[in-house]
Amino acid sequence: MTPKKLIIIGAVKLAVLVVVFGVVYSMYGCNTVRGVGQDIQKAGEKVGGAIERAGNK
């Protein structure tokens, strides 16, 4: 493999690791399945608000 491919593979592995830790951390912070649903809903609202603000510019 070329060094460039190794760097890309390493970056992908790091990204997956960060996502996994993020999911685990968010579930730990919620304590319940209901809490996870509420957190996902709040995140969706924030994303939706950001999209609306970007569209109004």
C-alpha positions in Angstrom: 0.0 0.0 0.0 1.1 3.5 -0.6 1.6 5.9 2.3 -1.4 8.0 1.1 -3.8 5.0 1.3 -2.4 4.2 4.8 -3.2 7.8 5.9 -6.7 7.5 4.5 -7.3 4.2 6.3 -6.0 5.6 9.5 -8.3 8.7 9.2 -11.3 6.5 8.6 -10.5 4.3 11.6 -10.1 7.4 13.7 -13.4 8.8 12.5 -15.2 5.6 13.3 -13.6 5.5 16.7 -14.8 9.1 17.4 -18.3 8.3 16.4 -18.4 5.2 18.5 -17.2 7.1 21.6 -19.7 9.8 20.9 -22.6 7.4 20.8 -21.4 5.6 23.9 -20.9 8.9 25.7 -24.3 10.3 24.7 -26.0 7.1 25.8 -24.2 7.3 29.1 -25.3 10.9 29.6 -29.0 10.0 28.9 -29.3 7.0 31.3 -32.4 5.8 29.6 -33.8 4.9 26.2 -36.3 7.7 26.6 -33.5 10.1 27.3 -31.7 9.0 24.1 -34.9 9.8 22.1 -35.1 13.2 23.7 -31.5 13.9 23.0 -31.9 12.9 19.3 -35.0 15.0 19.0 -33.2 18.1 20.5 -30.3 17.5 18.1 -32.7 17.3 15.2 -34.3 20.6 16.3 -30.9 22.3 16.4 -30.0 21.0 12.9 -33.4 22.1 11.6 -33.0 25.6 13.1 -29.5 25.9 11.6 -30.8 24.9 8.2 -33.6 27.4 8.4 -31.2 30.2 9.4 -28.9 29.3 6.5 -31.8 29.3 4.1 -32.9 32.8 5.3 -29.6 34.4 4.4 
